[in-house]
Amino acid sequence: MDFNLTSEQQQLQDAAIRLSQGRLMPWLAEHPADQPLPKSAMLKILGALAEFGLTGARVPVEGGGSGLGALDYALVFEQLPPVIAVALIAHEGTASRLYASGAAQTFPEIFESLIAGTRIACTASTEPTTGSDPRSIKLKFTASDDPQQMLISGTKQWITNGTIADIALVTGKSDESGELLRVMVERSVSPYVAAEIPCVGLRQGHLSELNFSQVPVPRANALGNDNSTMKTLTQAWLINRPLFGLLALTAARRARDIALEHVKGRVQFGAPLARKQLVQEALVDIDASIQSARLLCLSALHAADQGSATQAQSAMAKRQGVSVAEKAASIAMRLCGGMGLATETGIERETRDIKMFTIPDGTYEILTLIAGREITGESAL
Ligand SMILES: Cc1cc2nc3c(=O)[nH]c(=O)nc-3n(C[C@H](O)[C@H](O)[C@H](O)COP(=O)(O)OP(=O)(O)OC[C@H]3O[C@@H](n4cnc5c(N)ncnc54)[C@H](O)[C@@H]3O)c2cc1C
């Protein structure tokens, strides 16, 4: 087993660090830290990510993407500012779902614009009454007077990129057949109402509610039925879950770095806090837990590249990554004393952002039940 990066992976990671520190972070700093970025800023960011092949990371090269393996993608992904990484996973994940449904042929102009980062995409599954159980979706596609169209009625909630997206991949039930359908909705053609939901973290991002009130959409935009909908979702989870684990761990690592600097400089009881045994133990606990959880996430992604990943493995990776990150960031905050609570120190922002990763693509309980089902062969869901 080789834990070293190949020279290509090292170059990829170095380039991602340069992109992040040289361009993305300064662009974010031009905007208020606690308000959603303007759409123009997100388009500029997606343009830069497109140059890097990240907007089509999971789309194969023959489809116009960069066909990055899951592990290589993760090495880049974990270097991105979290608010950008979350917008990217929603955008790029939607592009790869559209590709898997044949959209590169059916809607070439739209698909190419998503890969180029000139249009923004989101995937809208969750609803006010449909969260962890995606099969209980209520949004309806009903017949229209125009036989070429359907009407969309319902509400989607907690949709990343929702207010700024040009293209929404919307899941709902066909009133005619009762099937689950995924439909590509172009906002300029099928105008719906979108509003931001202010949240605890990732405040420069966009987490939105979408309202569809008898919104017409061409029937030709329907992409798939029940089986392909669930298959596409579960395939995406194999990779998304460890990626969310890594994002949380990267934020925890930044909190740890801040705490380490603090305890080296802060003198109490006649010596730097870094010289106190309990402080050293806390730092060792943080490092050991972050490093082991990161390896679990990377091994789940490696398994995805080998075609041997299981839902339990990816669920455990996110569960471990996020819960370790929550605990590590909280200890790092405590090590800074009162300064840990001050916004200027930066740890409170990391802890708020980590909270945001606890929910999407599986809560702690749901991830536990997914892994438990595979271990025991019994479903407790
Ligand atoms: C930052 C962020 C980004 C998101 N992005 C998107 C997106 O782009 N597109 C999209 O469609 N959705 C998105 N979501 C929505 C997300 O997928 C849902 O919030 C998630 O599936 C949980 O659903 P819920 O919030 O309705 O919680 P619920 O399902 O109502 O769960 C509430 C609580 O009950 C627990 N629970 C549920 N069922 C069980 C059970 N059987 N046994 C024990 N405990 C249980 C859960 O673990 C949780 O603690 C996003 C959410 C967040 C926070």
The ligand as an SDF file (V2000), in Angstrom:
LIG
                    3D

 53 58  0  0  0  0  0  0  0  0999 V2000
  -25.7740   22.7520    3.4640 C   0  0  0  0  0  0  0  0  0  0  0  0
  -26.8840   21.9310    2.8730 C   0  0  0  0  0  0  0  0  0  0  0  0
  -26.9220   21.7530    1.5080 C   0  0  0  0  0  0  0  0  0  0  0  0
  -27.9780   21.0250    0.9370 C   0  0  0  0  0  0  0  0  0  0  0  0
  -28.0490   20.9210   -0.4220 N   0  0  0  0  0  0  0  0  0  0  0  0
  -29.0930   20.2870   -0.9960 C   0  0  0  0  0  0  0  0  0  0  0  0
  -29.2490   20.2810   -2.4220 C   0  0  0  0  0  0  0  0  0  0  0  0
  -28.4490   20.8630   -3.1540 O   0  0  0  0  0  0  0  0  0  0  0  0
  -30.3180   19.6310   -2.9450 N   0  0  0  0  0  0  0  0  0  0  0  0
  -31.2420   18.9870   -2.1680 C   0  0  0  0  0  0  0  0  0  0  0  0
  -32.1830   18.4190   -2.7100 O   0  0  0  0  0  0  0  0  0  0  0  0
  -31.1490   19.0020   -0.8070 N   0  0  0  0  0  0  0  0  0  0  0  0
  -30.0910   19.6280   -0.2140 C   0  0  0  0  0  0  0  0  0  0  0  0
  -29.9790   19.6930    1.1610 N   0  0  0  0  0  0  0  0  0  0  0  0
  -31.0060   19.0540    1.9690 C   0  0  0  0  0  0  0  0  0  0  0  0
  -30.5130   17.8090    2.7090 C   0  0  0  0  0  0  0  0  0  0  0  0
  -30.2600   16.7650    1.8080 O   0  0  0  0  0  0  0  0  0  0  0  0
  -31.5840   17.4530    3.7500 C   0  0  0  0  0  0  0  0  0  0  0  0
  -31.6250   18.5260    4.6800 O   0  0  0  0  0  0  0  0  0  0  0  0
  -31.2730   16.1540    4.4550 C   0  0  0  0  0  0  0  0  0  0  0  0
  -31.5590   15.0950    3.5820 O   0  0  0  0  0  0  0  0  0  0  0  0
  -32.0360   15.9780    5.7590 C   0  0  0  0  0  0  0  0  0  0  0  0
  -33.3830   16.2330    5.5910 O   0  0  0  0  0  0  0  0  0  0  0  0
  -34.1800   17.1650    6.6470 P   0  0  0  0  0  0  0  0  0  0  0  0
  -33.3920   18.4060    6.8170 O   0  0  0  0  0  0  0  0  0  0  0  0
  -35.5700   17.2870    6.1580 O   0  0  0  0  0  0  0  0  0  0  0  0
  -34.1450   16.3770    7.9890 O   0  0  0  0  0  0  0  0  0  0  0  0
  -35.1480   15.1940    8.4470 P   0  0  0  0  0  0  0  0  0  0  0  0
  -35.1420   14.0920    7.4420 O   0  0  0  0  0  0  0  0  0  0  0  0
  -36.4570   15.7620    8.8270 O   0  0  0  0  0  0  0  0  0  0  0  0
  -34.3960   14.6710    9.7490 O   0  0  0  0  0  0  0  0  0  0  0  0
  -34.4390   15.3980   10.9850 C   0  0  0  0  0  0  0  0  0  0  0  0
  -33.6780   14.5850   12.0300 C   0  0  0  0  0  0  0  0  0  0  0  0
  -34.2740   13.2980   12.1710 O   0  0  0  0  0  0  0  0  0  0  0  0
  -33.3020   12.2940   11.9840 C   0  0  0  0  0  0  0  0  0  0  0  0
  -33.9230   11.1180   11.3430 N   0  0  0  0  0  0  0  0  0  0  0  0
  -34.5940   11.0600   10.1700 C   0  0  0  0  0  0  0  0  0  0  0  0
  -34.9840    9.8240    9.9120 N   0  0  0  0  0  0  0  0  0  0  0  0
  -34.5550    9.0490   10.9440 C   0  0  0  0  0  0  0  0  0  0  0  0
  -34.6440    7.6550   11.2670 C   0  0  0  0  0  0  0  0  0  0  0  0
  -35.2310    6.7840   10.4360 N   0  0  0  0  0  0  0  0  0  0  0  0
  -34.1040    7.2290   12.4430 N   0  0  0  0  0  0  0  0  0  0  0  0
  -33.4520    8.0890   13.2600 C   0  0  0  0  0  0  0  0  0  0  0  0
  -33.3250    9.4100   13.0080 N   0  0  0  0  0  0  0  0  0  0  0  0
  -33.8710    9.8920   11.8680 C   0  0  0  0  0  0  0  0  0  0  0  0
  -32.2270   12.9230   11.1120 C   0  0  0  0  0  0  0  0  0  0  0  0
  -30.9750   12.2770   11.2700 O   0  0  0  0  0  0  0  0  0  0  0  0
  -32.2170   14.3420   11.6410 C   0  0  0  0  0  0  0  0  0  0  0  0
  -31.4000   14.4190   12.7740 O   0  0  0  0  0  0  0  0  0  0  0  0
  -28.9630   20.4320    1.7560 C   0  0  0  0  0  0  0  0  0  0  0  0
  -28.9070   20.6310    3.1390 C   0  0  0  0  0  0  0  0  0  0  0  0
  -27.9040   21.3830    3.7010 C   0  0  0  0  0  0  0  0  0  0  0  0
  -27.8950   21.6090    5.1820 C   0  0  0  0  0  0  0  0  0  0  0  0
  1  2  1  0
  2  3  1  0
  2 52  2  0
  3  4  2  0
  4  5  1  0
  4 50  1  0
  5  6  2  0
  6  7  1  0
  6 13  1  0
  7  8  2  0
  7  9  1  0
  9 10  1  0
 10 11  2  0
 10 12  1  0
 12 13  2  0
 13 14  1  0
 14 15  1  0
 14 50  1  0
 15 16  1  0
 16 17  1  0
 16 18  1  0
 18 19  1  0
 18 20  1  0
 20 21  1  0
 20 22  1  0
 22 23  1  0
 23 24  1  0
 24 25  2  0
 24 26  1  0
 24 27  1  0
 27 28  1  0
 28 29  2  0
 28 30  1  0
 28 31  1  0
 31 32  1  0
 32 33  1  0
 33 34  1  0
 33 48  1  0
 34 35  1  0
 35 36  1  0
 35 46  1  0
 36 37  1  0
 36 45  1  0
 37 38  2  0
 38 39  1  0
 39 40  1  0
 39 45  2  0
 40 41  1  0
 40 42  2  0
 42 43  1  0
 43 44  2  0
 44 45  1  0
 46 47  1  0
 46 48  1  0
 48 49  1  0
 50 51  2  0
 51 52  1  0
 52 53  1  0
M  END
$$$$
